[in-house]
Amino acid sequence: IVRELRSSRRLMRSPDHEPFFITDPYIPIARKLTSEQYDKAWPEFSHRHFTGSFIADGMLLLKRREGEKGYQIVQRFEFMNLPVATKQGELF
């Protein structure tokens, strides 16, 4: 998706801002764990195998102003139930 959006980059330029695209998207997991919580959980979860899947019905385009922490929803894009080639990702 990012590669396809990057081709539209020239349409998103403004005189004072160059659009930025994350080239390696990620999903943060347990990002608010403290170091102590992580160290305590690691022995139990380091050897566990995990698989999961989900079906998305759409995606959100988010925008964040420079210097702000929160994101604003710009638009929701509904998927059209078209057949797609799925690729299984791995977290660990």
C-alpha positions as CSV (number, residue, x, y, z in Angstrom):
1,I,0.0,0.0,0.0
2,V,2.8,2.4,0.9
3,R,4.5,1.8,-2.5
4,E,1.2,2.7,-4.2
5,L,0.7,5.8,-2.1
6,R,4.2,7.0,-2.7
7,S,3.5,7.2,-6.4
8,S,0.9,9.9,-5.5
9,R,3.4,11.8,-3.4
10,R,3.7,14.7,-5.9
11,L,0.0,15.4,-5.5
12,M,0.4,15.9,-1.7
13,R,3.2,18.4,-1.7
14,S,2.8,21.9,-0.3
15,P,5.2,24.8,-0.4
16,D,6.3,24.3,3.2
17,H,5.9,20.5,3.6
18,E,7.2,17.4,2.0
19,P,5.0,14.3,2.5
20,F,6.6,11.5,4.6
21,F,5.7,7.8,4.2
22,I,6.8,5.1,6.6
23,T,8.6,2.5,4.4
24,D,8.4,-0.2,7.0
25,P,5.0,-0.2,8.7
26,Y,4.7,-2.0,12.0
27,I,2.2,-2.8,14.7
28,P,3.4,-1.9,18.2
29,I,2.7,-4.7,20.8
30,A,2.9,-4.1,24.5
31,R,4.7,-0.7,24.0
32,K,3.7,0.6,27.4
33,L,5.3,-2.2,29.4
34,T,7.8,-1.1,31.9
35,S,11.3,-2.6,31.9
36,E,10.4,-4.5,35.0
37,Q,7.2,-5.9,33.5
38,Y,9.1,-6.9,30.3
39,D,11.8,-8.7,32.3
40,K,9.3,-10.6,34.3
41,A,7.2,-11.7,31.3
42,W,10.1,-12.6,29.0
43,P,11.0,-16.0,30.4
44,E,7.4,-17.2,30.0
45,F,6.6,-15.7,26.6
46,S,10.0,-16.0,24.8
47,H,9.4,-19.6,23.9
48,R,5.7,-19.4,23.0
49,H,4.6,-19.7,19.4
50,F,1.9,-17.2,18.3
51,T,-0.2,-17.1,15.1
52,G,-3.1,-14.9,14.4
53,S,-5.1,-13.4,11.6
54,F,-7.8,-10.9,11.0
55,I,-9.9,-9.6,8.1
56,A,-10.0,-5.8,7.7
57,D,-13.0,-4.1,6.2
58,G,-11.3,-0.7,5.8
59,M,-8.4,1.5,6.7
60,L,-7.9,5.0,8.1
61,L,-5.8,7.8,6.8
62,L,-4.4,9.6,9.8
63,K,-2.7,13.0,10.0
64,R,-0.7,14.5,12.8
65,R,0.4,18.1,12.9
66,E,4.1,18.7,13.7
67,G,4.6,19.0,17.4
68,E,1.4,17.2,18.4
69,K,1.1,13.7,19.7
70,G,-2.4,12.9,18.7
71,Y,-3.6,11.9,15.2
72,Q,-6.7,13.1,13.4
73,I,-8.7,10.9,11.1
74,V,-8.7,12.4,7.7
75,Q,-10.7,9.7,5.9
76,R,-11.8,6.1,6.2
77,F,-11.4,3.9,3.1
78,E,-13.8,1.0,2.9
79,F,-12.5,-2.2,1.2
80,M,-14.7,-3.5,-1.5
81,N,-14.6,-7.2,-0.8
82,L,-12.4,-7.8,-3.9
83,P,-10.3,-11.0,-4.0
84,V,-6.7,-10.4,-2.9
85,A,-3.6,-12.4,-2.7
86,T,-2.8,-12.7,1.1
87,K,0.7,-12.9,2.5
88,Q,1.2,-14.3,6.0
89,G,3.5,-12.0,8.1
90,E,5.5,-13.1,11.1
91,L,6.0,-11.2,14.4
92,F,8.6,-13.5,15.9
